[in-house]
């Protein structure tokens, strides 16, 4: 009620910001005729032109309308994409150091080019953070022509880069990369002995894509650079054998909510009897072994295979609970990872000692100006404001929302629920309607997959086990009769296009023919044009069948992640 009164009085800060942005968008439009008359060479000198004006006392805010107008014109000429009014408004929110909440499919990647180009004019370097390496490389390549058309340079930070290449990428006007790459480079710079070994500049301006995933879900995850300690791994195997002998409920109690457990007096006595150490839990000399037994119990009873981690090529790989992605190279601390390795009977690695660490929350707070974009930030607005001083601006959609939301259906048993979901998928599949089924774990996604196989429904399962194929799966999830079962969609970053994604189909066709896109540019364009016609026809057929049907099989603990579906 109170929020309704605020809106009625015209005091809603979001509405006031949007009204201000709309006025500015009209000013940007007024520059369009004169910008259209500029040659490509004149546009390519934009960065130098505005840099000179900046040095003469003008501010970025003063130049915003003209810079945005030029970026839009370059985008039209190089990508064939023209920023619409709502995208201009999103760009303004990003420039002001706010979070732009824009619905899926509103073109957030293109929106970023506006604020990035404007702030890159300072020459201090702008960082764009994406959720994975694939998106960093894709966005840098895709939006690269816009930046270069404005006279700006673009770089990408990717894993396993040489020091020299990494340093060169940070010297560019615009640098794309993942949060962990930027964070680890900061830690390595702090460990460097000589100035020349450092790669980063002073943090200036950063735009975080899928900001809720990075600044909320992963915010307190520490980035740790560690080195192996001299510990022997045999005690972990001994502790594992003891943990297997202890009985839940009698020897120890599990606190599921707190994700902790405690040994009972019976359990302590039993462990001491097995180890033939009467003071196992009271003598400080045995504290290391007693700690390892406790960690082994956690590994067996609090951490499930294919939910919290997967076993891949004889290694334990952690699964991100929010995104369902595999987190290669990350290890649980405090001996827990070794306990899980002993449990799964794979090679037990030596415990690491921390050499340098920082949380993502602390890293991003070092930037002079921070902004973000996502489809779901409003539910966490208070947290963003309190921790990062970031306001959330909800940018209106370009077209009216046509999605139909239905009420939740509740079933007596889990089996009934999954069978009902599978029946609903079958019904949609029969009429050609594409379906996306959302689950919260790898285990549940495979449970749904088994039910679909019994109904002979062809489908793709998108979970941490097929991380490398996820972009192509998502891109084609809107095709006729397409069925995709997925773990949490947080930060997937690829749009589902109804009727199919012509660009992905053309790339796959080129790969089948063994042709390089850069070398056979004309051939690629011809193939893409053919697929565009095909996808356009299929797009109409999908809409006729009812559009994309989305089935969420369970509520996530975070309402925001439910909203992403």
N, C-alpha and C positions, 0 to 999 in steps of 0.2 A: 504493500500500500504506500509506504513512504517513498519508494523508488518511483511510483506512479505520480505522486505529487511533485517530486523533483523534475520529472520529465515535463509535466503539464506547465510548470513555471519556467521551463527552458533553462534549468540549472544543471541538467545532466552533462557532466564533463565530456562524455563520449560524443553526444550530439553537437555540443559546441565546437569540439575539435573537427568533426566531420563538416560542419557548416563553414569553418575557417578554411579547411582543405578544398572545399568546393569552389570557394572564391578564388583561391590560388590556381586551381585547375583551369578556370576561365582565363586567367592571366597567361598561363602556359599556352593555351589554345590561341591566344592573340599573337604569339610569336611564330605560329606555324607557317603563315605565308612567307615571311622573310627567311625562315630557316630552310624552306623548300627550295629557295633560289640559290642556296650555297652549293658549291661544288663539293665532291668527295674530298678533294685536297684541302679545301677550306675547313670542312668538318674535322678532318684529321689533325688540324692545327688547333682544335678547340682547347685541349689541355694547356697548351702554351699561352693561348689567348686569355683564358680565364685565370691562369696562374699570375700573369702580369697584372690583371685587374685586382687580384687578391693582394698582391704586394703593394698596390697603390691605395690600399685602405678599404676596398669593398669587402663585404663578408660573404660567406657561403650562402647565408639566407637571402642576401640581396640578389645573388646570381642564380638562385634556385630555379625560377621560372624559365630563364633562357637555357640553362644547362639541361633541365628536364626536356625542354622542347627539342634540343639538339640530339639528346640520347634517343628520344622517340623517333626522330627522323632517320638517324643512323640505323636503328633497329628495323625500320620499315625497309630501308635499302639493302641491308645485309641479311636479315632473317625473314623478312616479309611479315613481321609481327608489329602491330601498332598498339602501344600502351593505351588502354581505354581509361576513362576518368577514374574509376575505382582503383586501378593500378597506380595511377599518378598519386592518389590519396595515400595508398599504402607506402609508396616511396617517400612521401613527406613525413609519415609517422616514423619510418626507419631513420630518416635524416635527423629527426628531433630526439633520437635515442629512446624510442618507445618500441613496444611489441605490437606488430600489426597482426591481428587475428583475421585471416582470410580463409574462406572455405576451400576445400579440396577442389582443384581444377580452375582456380581463379588466376593462376599464373604467377605464383610467388617467385619463381626463379627469374622471371622477366622483371618483376617489381624491383628486385634487389639491384638491378643494373642502374637504376636512377640514383639511389642514395650512394651506391658504391662509386659511380663516376663522379658525382659531385664532391664527395669527400676525398677521393683520390687526387683531386686537383691540388691539394695541399702538398703532395709529394711525400707525405709521411707514412704511406702504406696503409691499405685497407685489407682486413682479413675477412673472408667469408667461410664460415664453419658449416660443414655438411655432416650428415650422420654416418656416412661410410666413404671409403676410398673411390668406389665406383662413381658415386654421385659427384664427388669433388672433381674427378677427371671429366665426367660428362658435362657438368655445368660450366667448367672453365673452357672446354672446347666449344660448347654450344653458344655461350654468351661472349666468348673471346672476340668475334668479329665486331661486336658492339663497342667493346672497350678500345680495341685497336682502331676502330673507325673514329673514335674521339681523341686518338693520339696517346692512349694509355697502354701500358704493358701488363701482361697477365702471366701468373705463374701458378703451379700446382705443387703442393707438398705431398709426396707419396712415400709409402714405406720403402725401406732399403735404398734410398737415394744416397748418392755420394755427397760428402760434405760440401764440395764446391757447388754442385747443382742445387743443393738445399739452400745454401747461402744466396745463390743467384735468384732463386724463386722468392726469397724474402725481400730482395732488393726491388722486385717489381712493384708497380703501382697497386696492383690487385693480386692477392694471393688466396687461392682456394685450398682447403684441406680439412681433415677431421679434427675434432677436439683433442683426441689423444696425441696426434702428431704435433700439434701446436704446444700442448702441455709438456710432452716429453722433451721437445726442443728447448723449452724454457728451462727444464731441469738440467739438461745436458749443458746448456749455456752457463748455468750457475756452478757446474762442476768443472768448467773449462779453466785451465791454468793460464792460458794466454788469450788476449783480446781477439786475436785472429781466428781462434777456434770457435768463437761465438757466431751464431747465424742470424739471430733475431734482432730486430730494431726495437726501440721503446714502443710498447703497445699503445696504439692511438685509437683506431675505430674498428669495431668488429660487428658483423651481422651474423647472427646464429640462426641457421635454418632448423626447423623443428625444435624451436627454442625450449618448449616444455620438456621434451625428451632429454635434452642436454643439461639445461639449467635447473630442472626439478628432479627428474628420475635418476640422473647420474651425478647430480651436483656434489654429493658427499662421498662419491667414489674416489678414493685417493689414487693418483697416478704415482706409481712407485718405481724407481730405478733401484735394482737390487743386484747383489753379487752373491755367489754361493758361499755358504759357511762350511766349516770343516766337519759338520755333524755326520755321524754314521747313520745309515738308513735302516739298519737291522732292527732297532727298537720299535719302529713303526709296524713292522711285520709281527713282532711279539705282541704289541698292544692290540693289533687287529685280531690275533688269535684269542686274546683274553675277551675282547668285546663280543666275539661270536658266542662265547660261553655264558654271557650274562643275559638274564631274562627280563623283558620289559614288564613293568608293573610290580615285580618282586625285587629285582636287583637295582632298578633305577626308575625314576619317574620322568616322563617327557612333558615339557611345557610347549605345546605346539605354537601358541600365539607368540610367545617370547622367543621361540626357536632356540630353546635351551633344554638341558636335562640335568638331573642331579642323582647321584648314586645314593641308595639307601644304606643303612648300616649292614643289612644282609648282603648287599652287593659289594660293599667295601671288604667285608670279611671273606666273601667268595673270591674276589680278585686277589686278595693277599694270600689266600690258600693256594690258588692256581700258580701264582708267582713264587710261592714259598718265601714271601717277604712280609713278616708280621707288621712292619711299620711303613708299608707302601704309601699310605696317604697321610702319614703324620711326620715322617722323617724328611727333612729338607733335602737330604742326599738323594732321595727317590722322587723328588717333585717333578723332574723332567719326564719320568716314565708314567707317573700317575696322570700328568697332563695329557700325554699321548693316548692313554686309555680313554680319557674323557673325550678327546677329539675323534677317536675311532668310533665311539658310541654315536657321536653326532653324525659322522659319515654314514653309519648304517641306518640310523633312524630319522634323521632330519633332512638328508640330502638324497634325492631319488635320481637314478639314472634316467635319461631322456626327459627329465623335467628341469632339474637344476644344472645338469651337466650331461655331456655325451662322451662316449669313448670313441675316439677317431684315430686310426693308425697307431694304436697302442698308447695313446695319450689321453689324459682327462682334459676336455675343453669345456670351459664354463659357458652356460647359456644365459644370456641377458634376460632376466625375468620380465622386463617390460616390453622388449622388442622381439624376443625369440631368436635373436642373432647369436651366432657363435662368437665368443670373445677370445680369439687366438692370442696366445702369449700372456694372457692373464692367469694368475694363480691365486688361490685362496691363501691367506696368511696364517700365521700362528700354528703351522703344522697340520692344518685341516686338509690342504691339498694332498699332502703325503698320506694322510689317513685314508682319503678317498682312493688314492692310487693303490694302497695296500688292500683295501676292500675289493677293488675291481681286479686285483692281481695283475696289474701292469707294472712296469718298471717304476720304482719309487725314486723320485728325484731328491736331491739334497735340499734342505731347508735354506731359504735365502735370508740374507741380512740386508736391511734397508740402507741405501746409500743417499738417496734424495727422494723427497715426496712432497706433493701438493694436491689439494682437492681441486676439482674443476671449479667449484664455487669461488675459492680464493684466487684461482688463476684468472677467471673472467672479470673479477672485480678490479683487476689491475688496469684494465683498459680505460682510457680517458673518456671514451664514449662507447656505449654498448647498446645494441638494438637486436631485435629478433623477429622472426615470423613463423607462424604455425596456423593450423586450422582449429586448434583447441587450446586456448590459453586463459579464457575468462574464468574458468573454475579455479585457477591457481593465481588469480590477479593479486590477491592479498599477499601471497608468498613472494611474488615477483617484486611487489612494491617494498615490502619489508626488508628483503635480503639484498636486492640489487638496485632498488630505487627506480624500477622500471614500471611505467604505466602501460596498461593494455588498451589499445584502440581497436574496437571491432569495426572493420571496414565493411560496408554493405556489399552484397554480391552484385555482379554486373547484370545478371538476369535473375528474375524471380525464382525462388526455390520451389522446385516441383516434386521433391522427394516426399513420399508418403511414409509416415512413421506409424507403426502398429503397436498395440499394447503388448506387454510381456505375456507369454503363455507359461504357466507353471504346471509341472507334472509331479505325480506321486513318487516316481523313482527315476534314477539316472538313466536306466535302460530305456524306459518309456520316452524320456526326453530325446535321447539320441535317435531312437527309431522314428519319432515324429519328425525330427529334423531331416533325416534321410528320406522319409516319405515326401516331405515338402520339396526336397531337391529333385526327387524323381518326377513329381508333378510338373515342376518348372522345366526340367530337361525335356520332357515329352513334348512340350510346346515350343521348345527352342530357346527359352529364356535363360540368359547367363546367370550363374549363381556364385556368390562368394560366401563361404561359410567361415565364421570367425571362431577360433578356440583360444584357450589361455595357456595351453602347454603342448609340447610335442606329443606326449602320450595321448592326449585327447584328440589331437588332429589325426593321429593314426587309428584311433578308435572309430572316428567318423569315416575315415578312408576304408576301413574293413567293411562297414555297413554299406557303403556305396558300391564296393566291389561285389558284394552279395546281390545287389540289385542291378549289376552289370552296367553301372554308370561310369563312363570314362571321366577321369578327373586328374587334376594336378594337386599335389600336396606341397604346400609352401611352408616349410619350417626350417629350423636351424640346420637340419641335415642337408638341405639343398641350397644353402646360402648363395652359391655362385650363380644359380639359375633364376633367382627371385625376380630380377628386373624383367626378364622376358616372360615369365609366368604372369606377373601382374599386368604387364602391357597388353597381353592377349586375353585377360580375364573377362573382357566385355564382349567377346565374340559369341555368335550363335551356338547354343548347346555347350558353352564352356562352363565347366564346374571347377572352382578353385577352393581348396580347403587350406586355411592359413592360421598360423599363430598370430599373436597381436600384431596389428598393422602399423604400430608406432614407427614413424620415420621411414617407411618404405621408400617414399620419394619418387615413385613412378606412377603416373596417372593411368587409371583404367579408362581406356577409350572405347565407347560403345561401337561395336562393329570391327574392332581390332586396330592395332597401331601400325600404320603403313610403314613408318620409319624402321621399326624393329623387324618387320617382315622383309623389307628390302635388304636390310643388313644380313639377315639369315640367308637369304637367297644368294647374296654376294659371297658369303662364306662357303655355301654349298658348291658354288662354281669355282671357288678358290681364287677369287678376284679381290685385289686390294682396292678399297673405296677411294683412297687418295689418288691412286694411279689411274683408275677407271671411273673417273668422276661422272662422265656423260652416261655411261652404262648404268651407274647407280641411280642417276636422276630418272632415266627411262623406266627402270624397274620400279622405283618409288612412285612414279606417276601411275603405272599400271595398278599397283596395290592401293593407291589412293582412290581410284575409281571403284575397285572391288570393295574397299572398306566403306565407301559412301553408300553403296547399295546395301551392304550388310547392316550398316548403322540404322537405316530405315526399317529393315526387317527386325532388328533387336528392339527398337522402340515399339513396333507393332506387337511384338511378343510380350511387352510389359516392362522393358528396360532391365537394368541390373537388379536382381533380387539379392538382398543381403540378409543372412541369417546369423545372428549372434547366439552361440550355444550356451553361453553363461555370462554373468555379469563379472566384470573385473573389479578388483578392489579399488581401482582408480576410475572414477566416473569419466574423467577426461579421455582415458583410453577406450572406454565404451563409445564415447562421442566420435572417436576417430573412425570407427566402423560405420 
